[in-house]
Amino acid sequence: AEDDGYLITFASDMVNDWSEAVVLDAASPSAEPVARIRLPERISSGTHSTWAPLETL
């Protein structure tokens, strides 16, 4: 199905100087995240991303 998979986005807390990757179920993106992964460094708020099929990863 089209919604089989995950959406990954980034969230940053500029006040406390940290970022995390937030993993969402593509079938239920408004549900609680599947995972929240604290990153070792805060990432820039101007970071861009793209979709890529599994075969290219």
Z-matrix of the N, CA and C atoms (Angstrom, degrees):
N
C 1 1.461
C 2 1.527 1 109.81
N 3 1.306 2 115.49 1 158.54
C 4 1.466 3 120.22 2 -178.95
C 5 1.521 4 113.38 3 -59.45
N 6 1.326 5 116.59 4 -30.98
C 7 1.463 6 118.96 5 -176.03
C 8 1.529 7 113.04 6 -97.31
N 9 1.318 8 118.30 7 15.90
C 10 1.467 9 121.29 8 172.05
C 11 1.520 10 107.76 9 -74.10
N 12 1.296 11 117.30 10 116.15
C 13 1.457 12 119.71 11 177.98
C 14 1.514 13 112.11 12 141.69
N 15 1.304 14 114.14 13 -163.80
C 16 1.458 15 121.40 14 -176.20
C 17 1.518 16 110.03 15 -134.34
N 18 1.313 17 115.42 16 151.25
C 19 1.455 18 122.95 17 171.66
C 20 1.519 19 106.35 18 -108.90
N 21 1.311 20 116.95 19 133.14
C 22 1.463 21 120.86 20 179.27
C 23 1.516 22 107.91 21 -121.13
N 24 1.312 23 115.35 22 126.39
C 25 1.455 24 120.66 23 178.15
C 26 1.520 25 108.23 24 -134.14
N 27 1.308 26 115.91 25 173.32
C 28 1.459 27 120.54 26 -179.50
C 29 1.517 28 110.00 27 -118.04
N 30 1.311 29 115.74 28 144.57
C 31 1.456 30 122.63 29 174.32
C 32 1.520 31 107.29 30 -126.82
N 33 1.320 32 115.58 31 141.29
C 34 1.468 33 120.03 32 -179.90
C 35 1.513 34 110.32 33 -129.02
N 36 1.303 35 115.61 34 142.72
C 37 1.460 36 123.46 35 173.40
C 38 1.522 37 105.89 36 -109.82
N 39 1.327 38 116.20 37 99.85
C 40 1.460 39 120.53 38 -175.72
C 41 1.532 40 111.91 39 -69.63
N 42 1.320 41 117.46 40 -30.48
C 43 1.464 42 120.85 41 -179.15
C 44 1.525 43 110.61 42 -67.90
N 45 1.333 44 116.31 43 -44.88
C 46 1.467 45 120.79 44 -177.66
C 47 1.525 46 113.23 45 -96.70
N 48 1.341 47 117.00 46 1.09
C 49 1.465 48 124.08 47 171.80
C 50 1.527 49 113.62 48 61.34
N 51 1.359 50 116.45 49 53.83
C 52 1.459 51 120.26 50 175.43
C 53 1.522 52 110.10 51 -145.19
N 54 1.326 53 115.91 52 160.35
C 55 1.466 54 122.73 53 176.26
C 56 1.518 55 108.98 54 -133.43
N 57 1.331 56 114.93 55 159.88
C 58 1.450 57 120.19 56 174.90
C 59 1.521 58 109.27 57 -143.71
N 60 1.322 59 115.58 58 152.10
C 61 1.459 60 122.26 59 170.28
C 62 1.524 61 106.10 60 -90.51
N 63 1.320 62 116.13 61 132.61
C 64 1.456 63 121.52 62 -179.67
C 65 1.527 64 107.54 63 -114.33
N 66 1.326 65 116.34 64 122.61
C 67 1.464 66 122.21 65 -177.74
C 68 1.528 67 108.05 66 -104.93
N 69 1.342 68 115.36 67 122.92
C 70 1.460 69 121.80 68 -178.71
C 71 1.523 70 110.04 69 -116.18
N 72 1.320 71 116.83 70 145.99
C 73 1.462 72 121.81 71 173.34
C 74 1.529 73 106.96 72 -73.28
N 75 1.325 74 118.00 73 123.46
C 76 1.466 75 121.45 74 -176.98
C 77 1.528 76 112.10 75 -61.32
N 78 1.324 77 118.10 76 -26.66
C 79 1.462 78 121.80 77 179.06
C 80 1.524 79 111.95 78 -76.10
N 81 1.330 80 117.88 79 -21.87
C 82 1.470 81 122.40 80 -177.23
C 83 1.525 82 110.19 81 -142.90
N 84 1.330 83 118.52 82 64.41
C 85 1.466 84 119.46 83 -174.87
C 86 1.530 85 114.89 84 -64.81
N 87 1.329 86 117.91 85 -18.39
C 88 1.466 87 119.00 86 178.83
C 89 1.530 88 112.52 87 -88.38
N 90 1.330 89 117.58 88 -5.88
C 91 1.471 90 121.66 89 176.72
C 92 1.527 91 109.80 90 -74.42
N 93 1.313 92 115.73 91 171.91
C 94 1.467 93 120.00 92 176.05
C 95 1.528 94 109.44 93 -57.52
N 96 1.332 95 118.30 94 145.74
C 97 1.467 96 120.50 95 179.70
C 98 1.529 97 112.20 96 -59.65
N 99 1.326 98 115.14 97 147.64
C 100 1.461 99 122.11 98 173.92
C 101 1.523 100 108.87 99 -67.82
N 102 1.333 101 116.25 100 -37.38
C 103 1.470 102 121.44 101 179.59
C 104 1.519 103 109.64 102 -155.36
N 105 1.324 104 115.00 103 151.84
C 106 1.460 105 123.53 104 171.40
C 107 1.520 106 105.30 105 -128.47
N 108 1.321 107 116.33 106 122.69
C 109 1.462 108 120.60 107 -174.34
C 110 1.522 109 108.85 108 -119.41
N 111 1.325 110 116.43 109 110.48
C 112 1.464 111 120.98 110 179.01
C 113 1.511 112 108.84 111 -67.96
N 114 1.318 113 116.81 112 129.49
C 115 1.461 114 122.11 113 -179.02
C 116 1.521 115 110.24 114 -90.48
N 117 1.327 116 117.46 115 151.65
C 118 1.462 117 120.20 116 -177.23
C 119 1.531 118 113.48 117 -69.62
N 120 1.322 119 117.37 118 -18.61
C 121 1.466 120 122.21 119 178.80
C 122 1.522 121 108.60 120 -137.42
N 123 1.328 122 117.26 121 152.49
C 124 1.460 123 120.60 122 173.71
C 125 1.518 124 107.92 123 -74.69
N 126 1.341 125 116.48 124 135.72
C 127 1.456 126 119.60 125 178.86
C 128 1.522 127 110.27 126 -97.21
N 129 1.305 128 115.63 127 157.14
C 130 1.457 129 122.16 128 -179.76
C 131 1.522 130 110.24 129 -64.52
N 132 1.314 131 117.32 130 144.77
C 133 1.462 132 120.44 131 178.92
C 134 1.526 133 111.76 132 -73.19
N 135 1.322 134 118.55 133 -9.27
C 136 1.457 135 122.19 134 178.80
C 137 1.513 136 113.63 135 -95.63
N 138 1.335 137 118.09 136 13.36
C 139 1.460 138 121.79 137 -178.42
C 140 1.532 139 109.92 138 -68.08
N 141 1.336 140 117.34 139 137.43
C 142 1.462 141 122.42 140 179.08
C 143 1.523 142 109.76 141 -110.68
N 144 1.325 143 115.55 142 162.43
C 145 1.460 144 120.08 143 178.18
C 146 1.520 145 109.51 144 -142.68
N 147 1.317 146 116.10 145 177.01
C 148 1.461 147 121.62 146 179.69
C 149 1.520 148 109.60 147 -151.44
N 150 1.317 149 116.31 148 163.26
C 151 1.459 150 121.99 149 175.72
C 152 1.513 151 108.12 150 -90.77
N 153 1.315 152 116.86 151 141.61
C 154 1.465 153 121.14 152 177.18
C 155 1.522 154 108.84 153 -142.20
N 156 1.334 155 118.18 154 134.17
C 157 1.462 156 119.98 155 176.60
C 158 1.528 157 110.75 156 -67.29
N 159 1.314 158 116.00 157 152.25
C 160 1.462 159 121.62 158 -177.49
C 161 1.526 160 112.05 159 -53.67
N 162 1.317 161 117.57 160 -36.32
C 163 1.460 162 121.17 161 -177.05
C 164 1.534 163 112.81 162 -61.35
N 165 1.317 164 117.44 163 -23.94
C 166 1.470 165 119.99 164 -177.85
C 167 1.520 166 112.99 165 -93.10
N 168 1.318 167 117.21 166 -6.84
C 169 1.467 168 119.45 167 -178.22
C 170 1.508 169 111.55 168 -85.32
